[in-house]
Amino acid sequence: MTLQTGGIAFDCADPTKLAGFWAAATEREVDGSSNDEFALVGRPGEAGAVPPMLFVRVPEPKSAKNRPCE
């Protein structure tokens, strides 16, 4: 049995801007149905090691600090 990630969702303030960055970084396209509320990079079932990434606008600011990896 193989485990596969179906996708990754990110809360953010500007989905379009963040999706544009990750689309360029992963050499993929931002989905055409993306708008000011959400943006999708890649598609489910697309070939490649990087799962689809969904960026969703949220109204609240970041509330926790970054934790260092140990």
Secondary structure, DSSP 4 states (H G I P E B T S, - for coil): -------EEEEES-HHHHHHHHHHHHT-PBPTT--SSEEEES-TT-SSSSPPEEEEE-SSPP-SPPPPP-
